[in-house]
Amino acid sequence: MRDCVEDLSWISATRYHLIIDDADSVLTGSPGERGSFFRILSGAAEYWERKPDFPEKAKVTFCVLLLCRPEACAEFRKELAGI
């Protein structure tokens, strides 16, 4: 999965926005995979933030927006803080 969000050279864009609706429900039956999934997304955002500017390419912005149900928001934030 990491390659899917870190190797985007085949797409000609300077911004990537990944929006995950109902993110608090993602992989709830597989806690290990759930943690890995969110760590990979976090790592991808950090990867693109650290990537140096190259004269022939514009800086790339990579954002992840996690949407969740209002009643699950506080618990979901705690979970993500532990990742």
Contacts in CASP RR format, 6 or more apart in sequence:
PFRMAT RR
TARGET T0000
AUTHOR 0000-0000-0000
METHOD contacts of the structure
MODEL  1
MRDCVEDLSWISATRYHLIIDDADSVLTGSPGERGSFFRILSGAAEYWER
KPDFPEKAKVTFCVLLLCRPEACAEFRKELAGI
1 37 0 8 1.000
1 40 0 8 1.000
2 40 0 8 1.000
2 43 0 8 1.000
2 44 0 8 1.000
5 18 0 8 1.000
5 40 0 8 1.000
5 41 0 8 1.000
5 44 0 8 1.000
5 62 0 8 1.000
6 44 0 8 1.000
6 47 0 8 1.000
6 48 0 8 1.000
8 16 0 8 1.000
8 60 0 8 1.000
13 60 0 8 1.000
14 58 0 8 1.000
14 59 0 8 1.000
14 60 0 8 1.000
14 61 0 8 1.000
15 60 0 8 1.000
15 61 0 8 1.000
15 62 0 8 1.000
15 63 0 8 1.000
16 48 0 8 1.000
16 60 0 8 1.000
16 61 0 8 1.000
16 62 0 8 1.000
16 63 0 8 1.000
17 63 0 8 1.000
17 65 0 8 1.000
18 41 0 8 1.000
18 62 0 8 1.000
18 63 0 8 1.000
18 64 0 8 1.000
18 65 0 8 1.000
19 64 0 8 1.000
19 65 0 8 1.000
19 67 0 8 1.000
20 26 0 8 1.000
20 64 0 8 1.000
20 65 0 8 1.000
20 66 0 8 1.000
20 67 0 8 1.000
21 67 0 8 1.000
22 67 0 8 1.000
22 68 0 8 1.000
22 69 0 8 1.000
23 66 0 8 1.000
23 67 0 8 1.000
23 68 0 8 1.000
23 76 0 8 1.000
24 68 0 8 1.000
24 69 0 8 1.000
24 72 0 8 1.000
24 73 0 8 1.000
24 75 0 8 1.000
24 76 0 8 1.000
25 68 0 8 1.000
26 34 0 8 1.000
26 37 0 8 1.000
27 33 0 8 1.000
27 34 0 8 1.000
27 35 0 8 1.000
27 37 0 8 1.000
28 34 0 8 1.000
35 83 0 8 1.000
38 80 0 8 1.000
38 83 0 8 1.000
39 83 0 8 1.000
41 64 0 8 1.000
42 64 0 8 1.000
42 83 0 8 1.000
44 62 0 8 1.000
44 64 0 8 1.000
45 62 0 8 1.000
45 63 0 8 1.000
45 64 0 8 1.000
47 62 0 8 1.000
48 60 0 8 1.000
48 61 0 8 1.000
48 62 0 8 1.000
49 62 0 8 1.000
51 59 0 8 1.000
51 60 0 8 1.000
53 59 0 8 1.000
66 76 0 8 1.000
66 80 0 8 1.000
68 76 0 8 1.000
END
